[in-house]
């Protein structure tokens, strides 16, 4: 699989939000300052957070406005911070003309609070779930999950970051000054023509997902972050519809990986690159003590690399094959260290992070098998007759329960993908990777996860601690177009 160019992605019937011409936008010289989403801390709001899904207009480039969606704004949403042990009420109002939902991706709550396709919010309505926060500190993700509309609504801007904090994390002395040395980094690729956002449609979108010609961070194209001359925490969220990123630094400096989707690792891991697939998160610590400007970069064709080899990505080593060919990478985010910005300049990277109890594989009472597949006719035209996006040869049916799980059970799920790698996400749980292709897990498989890339068979150790009786949980491919087209199932926990 190769990266689609900008003309391939735009079919003649595509929705163009503005007129197209040939002027070039988004060059590194035009990079602006990294936007920092507003932080809403639930404790400072009396344990009540209000969100409004709304239409808007966003100028991603000067003088070029695009129609977008957002929460409490024109594009994306605020960063929400909740505290372990609290109960937080969310008031989510839908000001759109279409149904929507808000899925708390990675939050461990009962099925009826999950924000799945079963919790639709009609236009003009308000959803008021009270969320019990009973999990360790972690970087999570919230976004639309309205079936058949997820890809379009997330692409248009319905997404944001959700942070769980607790006393154990706070006691580690990690960088924690939000927007200064603790940075939200929500990465997306989006398609632009003449500086205006377009909605890719047509050929190859269903099979490969929506891709773009421009990388955004927190809604800004290739921005620059001013950071302290010291240790900085980056909360990386892959908010793209389909693209996988192989992230490293332009000078090949090392950094420390400290957290996955489910929270902090037991020990920090020194790396030079890390792979992050759609829906995945990674927390890293990087030192800017040398005072030198540097950029976070990605391989231009990370998805193609993943086609050939799932193991070994992101481990110690260079970020591209030809060290003399800078064109093999794209800039994601530039950093300019500045003295006097505060932060934790003298802080050391802690070796030990968070202790956790991993379920005993011998306690597994059930093994289940899942195969993600797409069989297409007509070269993957979205919605064409003959396309089939399935798990275990069945497309999603919201009226069908695919699996029934007992509350408190430990199970082993063996998951694989056909034709291409798929980021596989399970709602309502965190899991551990037991084996990949019959061997030990890869280095980057460790830690508590909720989304993992599969092609070869991957065995997942899952404990089901949250009930799903009033509404089921979902499992699906997190390439959003695959999910919308039917590569999703659902299960109850009782």
N, C-alpha and C positions, 0 to 999 in steps of 0.2 A: 504494500500500500504506500502511495506517495502523497505528500501534502497537496491538496487541491489548490490550484491558483485562483486568483480572484475572479477570472472570467468563467472558469468551470463552475464555481459555486453559484453564480448568478444566472439562473435560467431566465428565459424571456418573460415568463410570467411572474417573476419575483416581485415582492413588495419593496419598493424603493422609497425610503423616507427622505425625499429631497431629490433634486435633479442631479444627474451624473455628468461629469466632464473629466478631463484628463489631469487636472492639477494634482500635484503630489502633496499629501499631508502626512504628518506624523514622523518626520525625520528627527533623529536624536537631538539636533540643535534646537528643536522646538519644545523639548521636554520641559514640562512645568513641575511645580512642587507636588509631591505626593499628597493627595487629599486624605485626611484622617476622618473617617465617619464619626459622627457624634456618638459619644458613649452614654448609654442609659443604664444606670446601675439600679437594679430592682429595689435594693434597700433604701436608696435615696428617693425612691418614688413610692414608698409605702407598700412595697410588694405588688404594685400594679403598673404594668407597662401597656401603653396604647400604641398600636400600629394601624396605619391606614394604607391599604393597597390603592394606588392612585395612578392616573395618567399624568404625563408631564412632557416637558421638552428639555433636552439637554444639549448643551454646546460642548461636544467632545473636542472640537477644534474651533478656534476663533471665527465668529461670523457664520458658523454652520450649525444650525439647530436641527435636532432629530427628535421625532416622537418616541417616547420611552415610557417605561413603567417603573414605579419605585414604591418603597415603604416610607411614609412620612417625608417624601421628597420626590424629585423627578426621576432619579435613577439609583438603584440599590437601596439599602436601608441602614439604619443606625446599628452600631455594635451594641448588643444586649449583654449585660453582665448579671449573672445570678450566682447565689451562694449556696453551697451544699448545706442541706438541712432545712432550707426555707421552702415555703409554698408561695408560688408566684402566679398571680392572675394576669393573663394576657387578654386584652380587649382588641380584637382584630376586626376592623371595619373594612368592608369591600366597597370601594367607591368606583370600581370598574364597571363596564357594561357586560362583562362575562363572569361566570363562576370562577372561583379561585379557592385555594387552600393555603395554609402555611404549615409546612412540615418542619418539625424540630429535628433536623438530621443529626443523629448521634445522641439525642437526649433519651434517657431510659425512663419512659413513662408508659402507663397503660394504653392499650390500643385505641380507646376512644378519645385520647388526648393527643394522639400522634400527628395529626394534621395530614393524614393520608387522603386518597380520593374519597374515602367514606365520610370525611368531615368537610364537605363542600360548603363554601360561604357564598350565598347568592348575592347578586348585586344589591347594594343597599343594606345588607344584613351585617350583624356583628356577632362574632364567635368569641365566647368568654371561657376558655378552659383555665382551670387552676392546676398548675404544673408542680408536682412534688419533686424537688431537686434532691436526689439521693444518690449521687455518683461523684467520683473524684474529679478534681480540677481537669479541665480539657478545653480544647478549642473546637467548637461545633459550628454548624452551618444551618441557616434556615432559608427556605425557598418554597416557591409554589410547587404543588404536587397534584394539580387538577388533571386527571387522566385525559390524554389526548391534547392537552394544552400546556403540559409541563415545559416542553422544549421551547415553545414560543414565548411563554411568560417569563421563564428564567432568562432566556436570551435577551428579552426586552428590559430586564432589570429587577425582577422580583427575587432578590436574594440578599442575604446579609450574614454577618458573623454573630455567633452566640458563644459567650465565654462563661464557663463554670469555674469558680474559684473556691478554695477551701483553706483551712488553717495549715494543713500539711504543706501545700504548695507555698503559701506565704512564708512559712518558716525556713524555706530553702535559700532565701535571699536572691532569687532570680530577678532579672530586670522586670520591673512592674509599673513603671511610670508610663501610662497609656499615651501613645502618640509621640513619646520622646525616646525611650529605650525599649519599649514594648509595643511593637508596630503590627497592626493588622495589615495583611498582604493578601487581598482577594484577587486572584489572577483569572482573567477571562480572555479568550480570543474572540474578536468581533469583526464583521465585514464592513468596510467603509468604502464609499465612492464619493469623491469630491468632499471628503471630510464629514459626510453624513452616514449615519448608521443604516444599513440595509438588512433585510431579512432573507438569508439564503434559502432558496427553494429549488425543487427540480432534481436533476440528475445527481445521483450518488448521495443525496442528503439522508435518505432513509438508511442506506447501508453503512455509511461512515459517520453520520451525524453532522450537525452544523459546525463548520469551521470558519475561521476568519483570517483576514490579512493583517490584523493589527492586534497587539497584545495590550490589554488594559490592566491596570492595577488600581483597585478601589475606584474604578470608573474613569481613570485617566490614562492616556496613551504614553507608554514608556516614561513615567515621571521620574523625578529626582527626590530623594529623601535626605534631608540634613539630619545627621545622627551624631551622638556624642563620640568623643575619642575614647571609646571603651567598649564594653560588652553590650550587645544589643540582642534582644529577643525578637525573632520574626515568626509570626503566626501565619503560616502559609496555608491558604485554602485554594484548591483548584475548583473554581466556579464555572469552568468552561462546560459547554454542552458535550464535547466529545474529545478534546485534545488532551493528550498526555504530555507532561513537561518533564524534561531531564534538567534539573536546576543545578547550577554550579556558579562559581564566581569567575569573573573574567581573568583574574590573575592566578587562578587555581588555588586560592587560599583554602585552608581547611576550616571547618566549622564543626559544631557539636550538635548532633541530633538528640533532642531530649523528649519529644512527645509525638504520639500518633493520634488517630481519631479518638481513641478511648481514654487518652490521658497521658501522663508522664511515663516514660520508660523506667525500668528498674535502675539502669545505669546509662549515662550519656555515652554516645557513640561518635567517634571522630570520623568525619567523612570529607570528601571533596565534591561529591555530587549526590543528588537524591532524586528519585523518580516519584512524581505525584500525579495520580490519575484523577479523572473527574469524580468529585465527591470526597476525595481523600484530603486529609489535613496533615501537616507536619509542623512541629515547633522546632526551631533551631536557634542556637546561640552563635553569634559571629562577633569577632573582635575587630574593631576599627581603631585600635590603639596606635597603629602606625601612621594614622592621619592621612593615608593615601586614598584618593577617590577610586572607586571600584564599582563594577556592575554585577548584578545578578543576571545570569543569562540562561538560555535554554537551547538545546539542540533544535534545529529547525524542523526535524522530522522524527520527533520522539516516538510517535505512533508507529512509524515504519520500523524503527529499531525494536520496539516491543513485539512486532510481528515475528521477528526472527529469534529473539532470545529474551526470556522473561527473567532469568537469573542474572545476577552480577551487575545490574544497572544501579548506578548511584553509589557504588562502593569506591574504595580508594582508587583513584586513577584520574586521568584527564577527562575534560568535558567534551572533547570531540576528537575524531580520529586524526585529523591533520592539524597539528598545533600551529602551523603557519597560515592556515586558512580561516580567518575570523568570520568569513561569510557563512560558515557552518553553524553559527550560533546567532540567536536574536537577543537583543537586550530586553529584559523584563523590567528591571528597576535599577536606577543608578543611585549611588550613595556618595554623599559629600560629608566626610567627618568634619565637625566644627568644635573647637574648644569652647568650653563654657556653656554647653547645652545641658549640663546635668548628667543624669544617668549614673551608671555604676562603673566608673572608669577603672577602679582598683579591684573589682570583683573577680574572683576566680570561678571557673566552671565547676560546679559540684559534680563529683563522680557518682555518688549514690543519689537517687532521685526519689522514687516512690515504690514502696513495697506493695505487692498485691498477691492475692491467692489465686493461682491458676487451677481450674478444675482438673481432677485426675482423669486422664483418658480412659482408664479402666472402669471409671464410673459411668461411662456412656451406655445408655440403655437402648439406643436406636441409632442406626446408620441410614442416612438418606442420600440419594444420588440426584444431582441436578445437572442438566446439560443445556447450555444457552446456545441457541442456533438461529440462523436466519437463512432461509432458502428463498431466493428471489428469481423472478423472471423479468425480462426487460431491463437489465442492468440497474436494478435497484431504484426504479422510479418510485418516489414516495406515493403510497396509496394505490399503486398499480395492482391489477388483478394478478394473483399468483404469489405475491409477497407473503411470507410467513415469518413472523418474529415470535419465537416460542421459547419456553423452558419445558424440557421433557416432552417436546412435540406438541405442547398445548399453548395457544395464545391466551393472553389474559382475559378472564371473564369475571367481572366484578361481582357476579352472583354465585360464583363457585369458590368453595374453600378447597385449596389444593392439599394442604397438610394440616394435621391436628397434633398438637404438642401438649404434653402435660407440664403444668407449672412446676418449676424446680428441677426438671429433668436436665441431664447433660446428654447431648447428642453429638454425633460426628456427621457433618455434611460434606460430601465429596462433590465438588463443583468443577466443571470444565466448560470451555467455550469452543465452538466450531467456527472455522473460517478466519477469526481474528481474535485478539484479546478483548475481554469485556471486564470493566470494573463492576464487580458484584457487590451489591449493598443489601444488608439485612436490617430491617427496622426492629427497634425494641431490644436489641442485644449488643453486646461486645463479644468478640470471639478471638481465639488464638489460632494461628496457623500451625498445624501439626506436621504436614508433609506437603511437598511440592513435587509433582511428577514422581512420587514414590520415594523421594530422597528427603533429607533434612530441609527445613525451610531456608530460604535465602536470608541474608543479613537484614534486608529491608522488610522482611515479613514479620519481624518481632513486634511485641507489644500488643496491647488491646486494640482490636480493629473493629470497624463496622463496614469498611469497603476494601475489597482486595481485588487485584487484577488476576483474572484466570484465563488461560488458554489450555495448557496442560492441566491435568487433574490436580486440584488443591484440596487437601482435607482440612476442614475447619472444626475446631472444638468449641461447642456453643453451650452455654448454660442459659436457660430461659427463666428469668426471675420476675418478669413483668407480665401481668395477665392481658389477654386480648380476647375477651368474650363478647363485649358489646359491639366491638368492631375489630376486624382482623389486622394483623401486621402484614406488610408487604416484603417481598424480596424481589430484586430486579437488577437488570443491567443499568448502570448509571450513565451510559451514553443516552441522553435524554430522548433522542429520537427513537432509539430501540425500545425504551420503556413505553413511550407513547404508542408505538406500533404493536405492542403486545408482549414484549420480552419481560414479563412480570408475573408473579404468582402471589398467593396470600395464604396465611396460616393463622390458626387460632391457638391460644395458650390458655389452658384451663386446668 
